[in-house]
Amino acid sequence: MPVERIGEWENLSQVDVRRMHTAMRLNEVITKKSKEAKLVLLNMPGPPKNRVGNENYMEFLEVLTEGLNRVLLVRGGGREVITIYS
């Protein structure tokens, strides 16, 4: 994680800082486990409820996918039903 990116987080709330830290840690694990993958599929986290958080949301996605060559973010509609027959 570049130092200049950490400086960008100075104005974030404690909750947002935790989310960014989570994104960093997930990115480390994904990068480590998928470094040879041609494509990485990720469940895309839901967008913020209010528009104020949009910038932080985009930053979260950027941190989450940093250094990955090909990523497909998949977002469900929230009405999916999973059964034993699926």
PDB file of N, CA, C and O in Angstrom:
ATOM      1  N   MET A   1       0.853  -1.178   0.000  1.00  0.00           N
ATOM      2  CA  MET A   1       0.000   0.000   0.000  1.00  0.00           C
ATOM      3  C   MET A   1       0.889   1.229   0.000  1.00  0.00           C
ATOM      4  O   MET A   1       1.683   1.415   0.922  1.00  0.00           O
ATOM      5  N   PRO A   2       0.770   2.076  -1.024  1.00  0.00           N
ATOM      6  CA  PRO A   2       1.580   3.289  -1.077  1.00  0.00           C
ATOM      7  C   PRO A   2       1.253   4.242   0.065  1.00  0.00           C
ATOM      8  O   PRO A   2       0.104   4.344   0.495  1.00  0.00           O
ATOM      9  N   VAL A   3       2.276   4.934   0.549  1.00  0.00           N
ATOM     10  CA  VAL A   3       2.103   5.864   1.668  1.00  0.00           C
ATOM     11  C   VAL A   3       1.137   6.982   1.309  1.00  0.00           C
ATOM     12  O   VAL A   3       0.350   7.410   2.153  1.00  0.00           O
ATOM     13  N   GLU A   4       1.182   7.464   0.061  1.00  0.00           N
ATOM     14  CA  GLU A   4       0.285   8.561  -0.320  1.00  0.00           C
ATOM     15  C   GLU A   4      -1.178   8.160  -0.223  1.00  0.00           C
ATOM     16  O   GLU A   4      -2.025   9.010   0.055  1.00  0.00           O
ATOM     17  N   ARG A   5      -1.498   6.893  -0.444  1.00  0.00           N
ATOM     18  CA  ARG A   5      -2.883   6.438  -0.317  1.00  0.00           C
ATOM     19  C   ARG A   5      -3.325   6.493   1.136  1.00  0.00           C
ATOM     20  O   ARG A   5      -4.457   6.886   1.419  1.00  0.00           O
ATOM     21  N   ILE A   6      -2.463   6.112   2.053  1.00  0.00           N
ATOM     22  CA  ILE A   6      -2.805   6.154   3.475  1.00  0.00           C
ATOM     23  C   ILE A   6      -3.109   7.583   3.891  1.00  0.00           C
ATOM     24  O   ILE A   6      -4.012   7.805   4.697  1.00  0.00           O
ATOM     25  N   GLY A   7      -2.378   8.558   3.363  1.00  0.00           N
ATOM     26  CA  GLY A   7      -2.629   9.962   3.662  1.00  0.00           C
ATOM     27  C   GLY A   7      -4.011  10.415   3.222  1.00  0.00           C
ATOM     28  O   GLY A   7      -4.585  11.325   3.820  1.00  0.00           O
ATOM     29  N   GLU A   8      -4.549   9.789   2.183  1.00  0.00           N
ATOM     30  CA  GLU A   8      -5.890  10.130   1.698  1.00  0.00           C
ATOM     31  C   GLU A   8      -6.963   9.754   2.716  1.00  0.00           C
ATOM     32  O   GLU A   8      -8.077  10.276   2.653  1.00  0.00           O
ATOM     33  N   TRP A   9      -6.655   8.878   3.632  1.00  0.00           N
ATOM     34  CA  TRP A   9      -7.646   8.372   4.579  1.00  0.00           C
ATOM     35  C   TRP A   9      -7.766   9.230   5.823  1.00  0.00           C
ATOM     36  O   TRP A   9      -8.567   8.916   6.704  1.00  0.00           O
ATOM     37  N   GLU A  10      -7.005  10.287   5.923  1.00  0.00           N
ATOM     38  CA  GLU A  10      -7.016  11.108   7.134  1.00  0.00           C
ATOM     39  C   GLU A  10      -8.377  11.716   7.427  1.00  0.00           C
ATOM     40  O   GLU A  10      -8.710  11.950   8.589  1.00  0.00           O
ATOM     41  N   ASN A  11      -9.170  11.977   6.393  1.00  0.00           N
ATOM     42  CA  ASN A  11     -10.469  12.619   6.581  1.00  0.00           C
ATOM     43  C   ASN A  11     -11.616  11.615   6.722  1.00  0.00           C
ATOM     44  O   ASN A  11     -12.777  12.019   6.797  1.00  0.00           O
ATOM     45  N   LEU A  12     -11.317  10.340   6.759  1.00  0.00           N
ATOM     46  CA  LEU A  12     -12.356   9.325   6.868  1.00  0.00           C
ATOM     47  C   LEU A  12     -12.758   9.100   8.322  1.00  0.00           C
ATOM     48  O   LEU A  12     -11.972   9.320   9.244  1.00  0.00           O
ATOM     49  N   SER A  13     -13.995   8.660   8.502  1.00  0.00           N
ATOM     50  CA  SER A  13     -14.452   8.299   9.841  1.00  0.00           C
ATOM     51  C   SER A  13     -13.779   6.997  10.262  1.00  0.00           C
ATOM     52  O   SER A  13     -13.175   6.306   9.441  1.00  0.00           O
ATOM     53  N   GLN A  14     -13.887   6.675  11.528  1.00  0.00           N
ATOM     54  CA  GLN A  14     -13.281   5.441  12.048  1.00  0.00           C
ATOM     55  C   GLN A  14     -13.854   4.211  11.350  1.00  0.00           C
ATOM     56  O   GLN A  14     -13.124   3.261  11.068  1.00  0.00           O
ATOM     57  N   VAL A  15     -15.143   4.224  11.074  1.00  0.00           N
ATOM     58  CA  VAL A  15     -15.790   3.098  10.391  1.00  0.00           C
ATOM     59  C   VAL A  15     -15.223   2.947   8.984  1.00  0.00           C
ATOM     60  O   VAL A  15     -14.927   1.837   8.543  1.00  0.00           O
ATOM     61  N   ASP A  16     -15.072   4.074   8.279  1.00  0.00           N
ATOM     62  CA  ASP A  16     -14.536   4.025   6.924  1.00  0.00           C
ATOM     63  C   ASP A  16     -13.080   3.572   6.909  1.00  0.00           C
ATOM     64  O   ASP A  16     -12.662   2.859   5.997  1.00  0.00           O
ATOM     65  N   VAL A  17     -12.311   3.978   7.908  1.00  0.00           N
ATOM     66  CA  VAL A  17     -10.915   3.533   8.001  1.00  0.00           C
ATOM     67  C   VAL A  17     -10.871   2.019   8.185  1.00  0.00           C
ATOM     68  O   VAL A  17     -10.034   1.346   7.585  1.00  0.00           O
ATOM     69  N   ARG A  18     -11.764   1.483   9.009  1.00  0.00           N
ATOM     70  CA  ARG A  18     -11.825   0.033   9.209  1.00  0.00           C
ATOM     71  C   ARG A  18     -12.188  -0.688   7.916  1.00  0.00           C
ATOM     72  O   ARG A  18     -11.634  -1.742   7.606  1.00  0.00           O
ATOM     73  N   ARG A  19     -13.121  -0.110   7.169  1.00  0.00           N
ATOM     74  CA  ARG A  19     -13.500  -0.713   5.885  1.00  0.00           C
ATOM     75  C   ARG A  19     -12.319  -0.731   4.921  1.00  0.00           C
ATOM     76  O   ARG A  19     -12.085  -1.723   4.230  1.00  0.00           O
ATOM     77  N   MET A  20     -11.579   0.372   4.880  1.00  0.00           N
ATOM     78  CA  MET A  20     -10.417   0.437   3.994  1.00  0.00           C
ATOM     79  C   MET A  20      -9.352  -0.570   4.425  1.00  0.00           C
ATOM     80  O   MET A  20      -8.706  -1.203   3.590  1.00  0.00           O
ATOM     81  N   HIS A  21      -9.180  -0.708   5.734  1.00  0.00           N
ATOM     82  CA  HIS A  21      -8.219  -1.695   6.233  1.00  0.00           C
ATOM     83  C   HIS A  21      -8.666  -3.100   5.841  1.00  0.00           C
ATOM     84  O   HIS A  21      -7.844  -3.936   5.465  1.00  0.00           O
ATOM     85  N   THR A  22      -9.961  -3.356   5.928  1.00  0.00           N
ATOM     86  CA  THR A  22     -10.505  -4.643   5.505  1.00  0.00           C
ATOM     87  C   THR A  22     -10.235  -4.871   4.025  1.00  0.00           C
ATOM     88  O   THR A  22      -9.841  -5.967   3.627  1.00  0.00           O
ATOM     89  N   ALA A  23     -10.446  -3.841   3.208  1.00  0.00           N
ATOM     90  CA  ALA A  23     -10.185  -3.952   1.772  1.00  0.00           C
ATOM     91  C   ALA A  23      -8.716  -4.265   1.513  1.00  0.00           C
ATOM     92  O   ALA A  23      -8.398  -5.078   0.645  1.00  0.00           O
ATOM     93  N   MET A  24      -7.822  -3.627   2.258  1.00  0.00           N
ATOM     94  CA  MET A  24      -6.390  -3.887   2.107  1.00  0.00           C
ATOM     95  C   MET A  24      -6.057  -5.339   2.431  1.00  0.00           C
ATOM     96  O   MET A  24      -5.339  -6.004   1.685  1.00  0.00           O
ATOM     97  N   ARG A  25      -6.586  -5.820   3.548  1.00  0.00           N
ATOM     98  CA  ARG A  25      -6.302  -7.193   3.972  1.00  0.00           C
ATOM     99  C   ARG A  25      -6.891  -8.212   2.985  1.00  0.00           C
ATOM    100  O   ARG A  25      -6.247  -9.206   2.650  1.00  0.00           O
ATOM    101  N   LEU A  26      -8.121  -7.952   2.526  1.00  0.00           N
ATOM    102  CA  LEU A  26      -8.727  -8.842   1.534  1.00  0.00           C
ATOM    103  C   LEU A  26      -7.901  -8.856   0.255  1.00  0.00           C
ATOM    104  O   LEU A  26      -7.679  -9.912  -0.337  1.00  0.00           O
ATOM    105  N   ASN A  27      -7.448  -7.680  -0.165  1.00  0.00           N
ATOM    106  CA  ASN A  27      -6.625  -7.574  -1.364  1.00  0.00           C
ATOM    107  C   ASN A  27      -5.348  -8.398  -1.217  1.00  0.00           C
ATOM    108  O   ASN A  27      -4.932  -9.079  -2.155  1.00  0.00           O
ATOM    109  N   GLU A  28      -4.732  -8.335  -0.046  1.00  0.00           N
ATOM    110  CA  GLU A  28      -3.514  -9.120   0.196  1.00  0.00           C
ATOM    111  C   GLU A  28      -3.788 -10.614   0.042  1.00  0.00           C
ATOM    112  O   GLU A  28      -3.017 -11.330  -0.596  1.00  0.00           O
ATOM    113  N   VAL A  29      -4.884 -11.076   0.627  1.00  0.00           N
ATOM    114  CA  VAL A  29      -5.228 -12.501   0.562  1.00  0.00           C
ATOM    115  C   VAL A  29      -5.575 -12.901  -0.871  1.00  0.00           C
ATOM    116  O   VAL A  29      -5.108 -13.928  -1.364  1.00  0.00           O
ATOM    117  N   ILE A  30      -6.391 -12.091  -1.531  1.00  0.00           N
ATOM    118  CA  ILE A  30      -6.794 -12.397  -2.907  1.00  0.00           C
ATOM    119  C   ILE A  30      -5.576 -12.418  -3.817  1.00  0.00           C
ATOM    120  O   ILE A  30      -5.431 -13.321  -4.641  1.00  0.00           O
ATOM    121  N   THR A  31      -4.705 -11.436  -3.672  1.00  0.00           N
ATOM    122  CA  THR A  31      -3.502 -11.371  -4.498  1.00  0.00           C
ATOM    123  C   THR A  31      -2.615 -12.590  -4.262  1.00  0.00           C
ATOM    124  O   THR A  31      -2.075 -13.165  -5.207  1.00  0.00           O
ATOM    125  N   LYS A  32      -2.470 -12.975  -3.013  1.00  0.00           N
ATOM    126  CA  LYS A  32      -1.625 -14.125  -2.670  1.00  0.00           C
ATOM    127  C   LYS A  32      -2.205 -15.426  -3.230  1.00  0.00           C
ATOM    128  O   LYS A  32      -1.479 -16.241  -3.799  1.00  0.00           O
ATOM    129  N   LYS A  33      -3.506 -15.615  -3.067  1.00  0.00           N
ATOM    130  CA  LYS A  33      -4.143 -16.867  -3.476  1.00  0.00           C
ATOM    131  C   LYS A  33      -4.413 -16.940  -4.979  1.00  0.00           C
ATOM    132  O   LYS A  33      -4.535 -18.033  -5.532  1.00  0.00           O
ATOM    133  N   SER A  34      -4.509 -15.782  -5.647  1.00  0.00           N
ATOM    134  CA  SER A  34      -4.950 -15.751  -7.044  1.00  0.00           C
ATOM    135  C   SER A  34      -3.922 -15.145  -7.989  1.00  0.00           C
ATOM    136  O   SER A  34      -4.278 -14.687  -9.075  1.00  0.00           O
ATOM    137  N   LYS A  35      -2.656 -15.135  -7.593  1.00  0.00           N
ATOM    138  CA  LYS A  35      -1.654 -14.458  -8.418  1.00  0.00           C
ATOM    139  C   LYS A  35      -1.496 -15.092  -9.797  1.00  0.00           C
ATOM    140  O   LYS A  35      -1.081 -14.410 -10.734  1.00  0.00           O
ATOM    141  N   GLU A  36      -1.810 -16.356  -9.944  1.00  0.00           N
ATOM    142  CA  GLU A  36      -1.702 -17.038 -11.239  1.00  0.00           C
ATOM    143  C   GLU A  36      -3.038 -17.083 -11.993  1.00  0.00           C
ATOM    144  O   GLU A  36      -3.096 -17.588 -13.115  1.00  0.00           O
ATOM    145  N   ALA A  37      -4.093 -16.568 -11.394  1.00  0.00           N
ATOM    146  CA  ALA A  37      -5.421 -16.652 -12.010  1.00  0.00           C
ATOM    147  C   ALA A  37      -5.529 -15.740 -13.227  1.00  0.00           C
ATOM    148  O   ALA A  37      -4.984 -14.636 -13.241  1.00  0.00           O
ATOM    149  N   LYS A  38      -6.231 -16.214 -14.236  1.00  0.00           N
ATOM    150  CA  LYS A  38      -6.492 -15.395 -15.424  1.00  0.00           C
ATOM    151  C   LYS A  38      -7.637 -14.420 -15.172  1.00  0.00           C
ATOM    152  O   LYS A  38      -7.711 -13.361 -15.796  1.00  0.00           O
ATOM    153  N   LEU A  39      -8.538 -14.790 -14.245  1.00  0.00           N
ATOM    154  CA  LEU A  39      -9.684 -13.954 -13.905  1.00  0.00           C
ATOM    155  C   LEU A  39     -10.040 -14.199 -12.441  1.00  0.00           C
ATOM    156  O   LEU A  39     -10.058 -15.340 -11.979  1.00  0.00           O
ATOM    157  N   VAL A  40     -10.317 -13.130 -11.728  1.00  0.00           N
ATOM    158  CA  VAL A  40     -10.744 -13.221 -10.327  1.00  0.00           C
ATOM    159  C   VAL A  40     -12.191 -12.748 -10.252  1.00  0.00           C
ATOM    160  O   VAL A  40     -12.506 -11.641 -10.689  1.00  0.00           O
ATOM    161  N   LEU A  41     -13.066 -13.574  -9.705  1.00  0.00           N
ATOM    162  CA  LEU A  41     -14.469 -13.219  -9.503  1.00  0.00           C
ATOM    163  C   LEU A  41     -14.658 -12.835  -8.048  1.00  0.00           C
ATOM    164  O   LEU A  41     -14.278 -13.577  -7.143  1.00  0.00           O
ATOM    165  N   LEU A  42     -15.251 -11.665  -7.831  1.00  0.00           N
ATOM    166  CA  LEU A  42     -15.494 -11.190  -6.469  1.00  0.00           C
ATOM    167  C   LEU A  42     -16.945 -10.779  -6.322  1.00  0.00           C
ATOM    168  O   LEU A  42     -17.540 -10.212  -7.239  1.00  0.00           O
ATOM    169  N   ASN A  43     -17.506 -11.069  -5.164  1.00  0.00           N
ATOM    170  CA  ASN A  43     -18.827 -10.568  -4.827  1.00  0.00           C
ATOM    171  C   ASN A  43     -18.691  -9.077  -4.536  1.00  0.00           C
ATOM    172  O   ASN A  43     -17.964  -8.686  -3.622  1.00  0.00           O
ATOM    173  N   MET A  44     -19.377  -8.258  -5.296  1.00  0.00           N
ATOM    174  CA  MET A  44     -19.274  -6.817  -5.120  1.00  0.00           C
ATOM    175  C   MET A  44     -20.116  -6.388  -3.924  1.00  0.00           C
ATOM    176  O   MET A  44     -21.314  -6.665  -3.875  1.00  0.00           O
ATOM    177  N   PRO A  45     -19.493  -5.716  -2.965  1.00  0.00           N
ATOM    178  CA  PRO A  45     -20.265  -5.239  -1.815  1.00  0.00           C
ATOM    179  C   PRO A  45     -21.317  -4.229  -2.265  1.00  0.00           C
ATOM    180  O   PRO A  45     -21.132  -3.514  -3.249  1.00  0.00           O
ATOM    181  N   GLY A  46     -22.416  -4.186  -1.530  1.00  0.00           N
ATOM    182  CA  GLY A  46     -23.484  -3.258  -1.873  1.00  0.00           C
ATOM    183  C   GLY A  46     -23.049  -1.808  -1.767  1.00  0.00           C
ATOM    184  O   GLY A  46     -22.198  -1.466  -0.946  1.00  0.00           O
ATOM    185  N   PRO A  47     -23.636  -0.954  -2.601  1.00  0.00           N
ATOM    186  CA  PRO A  47     -23.294   0.470  -2.546  1.00  0.00           C
ATOM    187  C   PRO A  47     -23.839   1.104  -1.270  1.00  0.00           C
ATOM    188  O   PRO A  47     -24.724   0.546  -0.623  1.00  0.00           O
ATOM    189  N   PRO A  48     -23.307   2.268  -0.913  1.00  0.00           N
ATOM    190  CA  PRO A  48     -23.792   2.945   0.298  1.00  0.00           C
ATOM    191  C   PRO A  48     -25.249   3.366   0.142  1.00  0.00           C
ATOM    192  O   PRO A  48     -25.734   3.584  -0.969  1.00  0.00           O
ATOM    193  N   LYS A  49     -25.929   3.473   1.265  1.00  0.00           N
ATOM    194  CA  LYS A  49     -27.344   3.861   1.253  1.00  0.00           C
ATOM    195  C   LYS A  49     -27.534   5.315   0.817  1.00  0.00           C
ATOM    196  O   LYS A  49     -28.519   5.655   0.162  1.00  0.00           O
ATOM    197  N   ASN A  50     -26.574   6.170   1.191  1.00  0.00           N
ATOM    198  CA  ASN A  50     -26.679   7.574   0.783  1.00  0.00           C
ATOM    199  C   ASN A  50     -25.537   7.926  -0.160  1.00  0.00           C
ATOM    200  O   ASN A  50     -24.496   7.271  -0.151  1.00  0.00           O
ATOM    201  N   ARG A  51     -25.729   8.950  -0.964  1.00  0.00           N
ATOM    202  CA  ARG A  51     -24.743   9.337  -1.969  1.00  0.00           C
ATOM    203  C   ARG A  51     -23.466   9.912  -1.372  1.00  0.00           C
ATOM    204  O   ARG A  51     -22.445   9.979  -2.057  1.00  0.00           O
ATOM    205  N   VAL A  52     -23.503  10.321  -0.124  1.00  0.00           N
ATOM    206  CA  VAL A  52     -22.324  10.908   0.512  1.00  0.00           C
ATOM    207  C   VAL A  52     -21.178   9.898   0.538  1.00  0.00           C
ATOM    208  O   VAL A  52     -20.014  10.283   0.427  1.00  0.00           O
ATOM    209  N   GLY A  53     -21.489   8.628   0.682  1.00  0.00           N
ATOM    210  CA  GLY A  53     -20.465   7.598   0.773  1.00  0.00           C
ATOM    211  C   GLY A  53     -19.965   7.065  -0.562  1.00  0.00           C
ATOM    212  O   GLY A  53     -19.127   6.163  -0.582  1.00  0.00           O
ATOM    213  N   ASN A  54     -20.459   7.598  -1.680  1.00  0.00           N
ATOM    214  CA  ASN A  54     -20.070   7.076  -2.988  1.00  0.00           C
ATOM    215  C   ASN A  54     -18.567   7.135  -3.236  1.00  0.00           C
ATOM    216  O   ASN A  54     -17.985   6.183  -3.756  1.00  0.00           O
ATOM    217  N   GLU A  55     -17.941   8.240  -2.870  1.00  0.00           N
ATOM    218  CA  GLU A  55     -16.506   8.385  -3.102  1.00  0.00           C
ATOM    219  C   GLU A  55     -15.724   7.345  -2.298  1.00  0.00           C
ATOM    220  O   GLU A  55     -14.785   6.734  -2.810  1.00  0.00           O
ATOM    221  N   ASN A  56     -16.114   7.150  -1.044  1.00  0.00           N
ATOM    222  CA  ASN A  56     -15.451   6.146  -0.211  1.00  0.00           C
ATOM    223  C   ASN A  56     -15.694   4.738  -0.750  1.00  0.00           C
ATOM    224  O   ASN A  56     -14.816   3.878  -0.675  1.00  0.00           O
ATOM    225  N   TYR A  57     -16.883   4.508  -1.290  1.00  0.00           N
ATOM    226  CA  TYR A  57     -17.216   3.206  -1.865  1.00  0.00           C
ATOM    227  C   TYR A  57     -16.312   2.901  -3.058  1.00  0.00           C
ATOM    228  O   TYR A  57     -15.779   1.798  -3.181  1.00  0.00           O
ATOM    229  N   MET A  58     -16.150   3.886  -3.929  1.00  0.00           N
ATOM    230  CA  MET A  58     -15.288   3.696  -5.094  1.00  0.00           C
ATOM    231  C   MET A  58     -13.838   3.479  -4.667  1.00  0.00           C
ATOM    232  O   MET A  58     -13.131   2.665  -5.261  1.00  0.00           O
ATOM    233  N   GLU A  59     -13.398   4.195  -3.651  1.00  0.00           N
ATOM    234  CA  GLU A  59     -12.044   4.016  -3.123  1.00  0.00           C
ATOM    235  C   GLU A  59     -11.892   2.603  -2.546  1.00  0.00           C
ATOM    236  O   GLU A  59     -10.862   1.957  -2.739  1.00  0.00           O
ATOM    237  N   PHE A  60     -12.925   2.129  -1.837  1.00  0.00           N
ATOM    238  CA  PHE A  60     -12.916   0.773  -1.287  1.00  0.00           C
ATOM    239  C   PHE A  60     -12.732  -0.254  -2.404  1.00  0.00           C
ATOM    240  O   PHE A  60     -11.908  -1.161  -2.291  1.00  0.00           O
ATOM    241  N   LEU A  61     -13.506  -0.105  -3.488  1.00  0.00           N
ATOM    242  CA  LEU A  61     -13.400  -1.043  -4.605  1.00  0.00           C
ATOM    243  C   LEU A  61     -12.027  -0.967  -5.263  1.00  0.00           C
ATOM    244  O   LEU A  61     -11.473  -1.985  -5.678  1.00  0.00           O
ATOM    245  N   GLU A  62     -11.487   0.235  -5.354  1.00  0.00           N
ATOM    246  CA  GLU A  62     -10.158   0.409  -5.937  1.00  0.00           C
ATOM    247  C   GLU A  62      -9.093  -0.295  -5.092  1.00  0.00           C
ATOM    248  O   GLU A  62      -8.225  -0.986  -5.626  1.00  0.00           O
ATOM    249  N   VAL A  63      -9.165  -0.116  -3.780  1.00  0.00           N
ATOM    250  CA  VAL A  63      -8.206  -0.765  -2.879  1.00  0.00           C
ATOM    251  C   VAL A  63      -8.387  -2.286  -2.933  1.00  0.00           C
ATOM    252  O   VAL A  63      -7.405  -3.027  -2.947  1.00  0.00           O
ATOM    253  N   LEU A  64      -9.616  -2.739  -2.963  1.00  0.00           N
ATOM    254  CA  LEU A  64      -9.914  -4.172  -2.993  1.00  0.00           C
ATOM    255  C   LEU A  64      -9.326  -4.851  -4.226  1.00  0.00           C
ATOM    256  O   LEU A  64      -8.854  -5.984  -4.140  1.00  0.00           O
ATOM    257  N   THR A  65      -9.349  -4.171  -5.370  1.00  0.00           N
ATOM    258  CA  THR A  65      -8.930  -4.786  -6.631  1.00  0.00           C
ATOM    259  C   THR A  65      -7.539  -4.353  -7.091  1.00  0.00           C
ATOM    260  O   THR A  65      -7.103  -4.740  -8.175  1.00  0.00           O
ATOM    261  N   GLU A  66      -6.849  -3.572  -6.301  1.00  0.00           N
ATOM    262  CA  GLU A  66      -5.530  -3.061  -6.689  1.00  0.00           C
ATOM    263  C   GLU A  66      -4.546  -4.199  -6.971  1.00  0.00           C
ATOM    264  O   GLU A  66      -4.423  -5.140  -6.187  1.00  0.00           O
ATOM    265  N   GLY A  67      -3.854  -4.095  -8.095  1.00  0.00           N
ATOM    266  CA  GLY A  67      -2.832  -5.076  -8.444  1.00  0.00           C
ATOM    267  C   GLY A  67      -3.361  -6.351  -9.077  1.00  0.00           C
ATOM    268  O   GLY A  67      -2.578  -7.229  -9.437  1.00  0.00           O
ATOM    269  N   LEU A  68      -4.662  -6.468  -9.218  1.00  0.00           N
ATOM    270  CA  LEU A  68      -5.250  -7.646  -9.856  1.00  0.00           C
ATOM    271  C   LEU A  68      -5.454  -7.341 -11.339  1.00  0.00           C
ATOM    272  O   LEU A  68      -5.984  -6.287 -11.692  1.00  0.00           O
ATOM    273  N   ASN A  69      -5.033  -8.261 -12.205  1.00  0.00           N
ATOM    274  CA  ASN A  69      -5.098  -7.999 -13.643  1.00  0.00           C
ATOM    275  C   ASN A  69      -6.519  -7.949 -14.177  1.00  0.00           C
ATOM    276  O   ASN A  69      -6.925  -6.963 -14.792  1.00  0.00           O
ATOM    277  N   ARG A  70      -7.259  -8.994 -13.944  1.00  0.00           N
ATOM    278  CA  ARG A  70      -8.638  -9.066 -14.439  1.00  0.00           C
ATOM    279  C   ARG A  70      -9.553  -9.441 -13.282  1.00  0.00           C
ATOM    280  O   ARG A  70      -9.371 -10.464 -12.623  1.00  0.00           O
ATOM    281  N   VAL A  71     -10.537  -8.586 -13.057  1.00  0.00           N
ATOM    282  CA  VAL A  71     -11.481  -8.804 -11.961  1.00  0.00           C
ATOM    283  C   VAL A  71     -12.892  -8.610 -12.497  1.00  0.00           C
ATOM    284  O   VAL A  71     -13.159  -7.657 -13.229  1.00  0.00           O
ATOM    285  N   LEU A  72     -13.780  -9.503 -12.133  1.00  0.00           N
ATOM    286  CA  LEU A  72     -15.190  -9.354 -12.439  1.00  0.00           C
ATOM    287  C   LEU A  72     -15.918  -9.251 -11.110  1.00  0.00           C
ATOM    288  O   LEU A  72     -15.940 -10.200 -10.327  1.00  0.00           O
ATOM    289  N   LEU A  73     -16.516  -8.085 -10.863  1.00  0.00           N
ATOM    290  CA  LEU A  73     -17.294  -7.871  -9.643  1.00  0.00           C
ATOM    291  C   LEU A  73     -18.737  -8.249  -9.945  1.00  0.00           C
ATOM    292  O   LEU A  73     -19.337  -7.729 -10.885  1.00  0.00           O
ATOM    293  N   VAL A  74     -19.286  -9.147  -9.154  1.00  0.00           N
ATOM    294  CA  VAL A  74     -20.637  -9.649  -9.374  1.00  0.00           C
ATOM    295  C   VAL A  74     -21.518  -9.174  -8.236  1.00  0.00           C
ATOM    296  O   VAL A  74     -21.187  -9.358  -7.065  1.00  0.00           O
ATOM    297  N   ARG A  75     -22.640  -8.562  -8.582  1.00  0.00           N
ATOM    298  CA  ARG A  75     -23.574  -8.063  -7.573  1.00  0.00           C
ATOM    299  C   ARG A  75     -24.940  -8.658  -7.840  1.00  0.00           C
ATOM    300  O   ARG A  75     -25.489  -8.508  -8.931  1.00  0.00           O
ATOM    301  N   GLY A  76     -25.482  -9.329  -6.851  1.00  0.00           N
ATOM    302  CA  GLY A  76     -26.813  -9.899  -6.974  1.00  0.00           C
ATOM    303  C   GLY A  76     -27.876  -8.859  -6.662  1.00  0.00           C
ATOM    304  O   GLY A  76     -27.578  -7.762  -6.189  1.00  0.00           O
ATOM    305  N   GLY A  77     -29.106  -9.222  -6.933  1.00  0.00           N
ATOM    306  CA  GLY A  77     -30.216  -8.319  -6.671  1.00  0.00           C
ATOM    307  C   GLY A  77     -30.752  -8.430  -5.258  1.00  0.00           C
ATOM    308  O   GLY A  77     -31.621  -7.654  -4.860  1.00  0.00           O
ATOM    309  N   GLY A  78     -30.243  -9.387  -4.495  1.00  0.00           N
ATOM    310  CA  GLY A  78     -30.693  -9.563  -3.127  1.00  0.00           C
ATOM    311  C   GLY A  78     -31.912 -10.447  -3.000  1.00  0.00           C
ATOM    312  O   GLY A  78     -32.412 -10.667  -1.896  1.00  0.00           O
ATOM    313  N   ARG A  79     -32.396 -10.957  -4.123  1.00  0.00           N
ATOM    314  CA  ARG A  79     -33.587 -11.807  -4.091  1.00  0.00           C
ATOM    315  C   ARG A  79     -33.290 -13.224  -4.563  1.00  0.00           C
ATOM    316  O   ARG A  79     -34.200 -14.004  -4.844  1.00  0.00           O
ATOM    317  N   GLU A  80     -32.012 -13.542  -4.646  1.00  0.00           N
ATOM    318  CA  GLU A  80     -31.629 -14.867  -5.090  1.00  0.00           C
ATOM    319  C   GLU A  80     -32.074 -15.901  -4.067  1.00  0.00           C
ATOM    320  O   GLU A  80     -32.055 -15.654  -2.861  1.00  0.00           O
ATOM    321  N   VAL A  81     -32.467 -17.043  -4.563  1.00  0.00           N
ATOM    322  CA  VAL A  81     -32.868 -18.144  -3.696  1.00  0.00           C
ATOM    323  C   VAL A  81     -31.951 -19.316  -4.006  1.00  0.00           C
ATOM    324  O   VAL A  81     -31.838 -19.747  -5.153  1.00  0.00           O
ATOM    325  N   ILE A  82     -31.309 -19.817  -2.987  1.00  0.00           N
ATOM    326  CA  ILE A  82     -30.415 -20.959  -3.160  1.00  0.00           C
ATOM    327  C   ILE A  82     -31.067 -22.163  -2.491  1.00  0.00           C
ATOM    328  O   ILE A  82     -31.447 -22.120  -1.321  1.00  0.00           O
ATOM    329  N   THR A  83     -31.183 -23.223  -3.256  1.00  0.00           N
ATOM    330  CA  THR A  83     -31.760 -24.453  -2.720  1.00  0.00           C
ATOM    331  C   THR A  83     -30.754 -25.585  -2.893  1.00  0.00           C
ATOM    332  O   THR A  83     -29.715 -25.413  -3.530  1.00  0.00           O
ATOM    333  N   ILE A  84     -31.066 -26.712  -2.335  1.00  0.00           N
ATOM    334  CA  ILE A  84     -30.165 -27.854  -2.489  1.00  0.00           C
ATOM    335  C   ILE A  84     -30.169 -28.358  -3.927  1.00  0.00           C
ATOM    336  O   ILE A  84     -29.280 -29.118  -4.312  1.00  0.00           O
ATOM    337  N   TYR A  85     -31.153 -27.950  -4.728  1.00  0.00           N
ATOM    338  CA  TYR A  85     -31.263 -28.401  -6.112  1.00  0.00           C
ATOM    339  C   TYR A  85     -30.574 -27.462  -7.086  1.00  0.00           C
ATOM    340  O   TYR A  85     -30.535 -27.746  -8.283  1.00  0.00           O
ATOM    341  N   SER A  86     -30.032 -26.358  -6.607  1.00  0.00           N
ATOM    342  CA  SER A  86     -29.382 -25.383  -7.499  1.00  0.00           C
ATOM    343  C   SER A  86     -28.085 -25.904  -8.034  1.00  0.00           C
ATOM    344  O   SER A  86     -27.411 -25.213  -8.798  1.00  0.00           O
TER     345      SER A  86
END
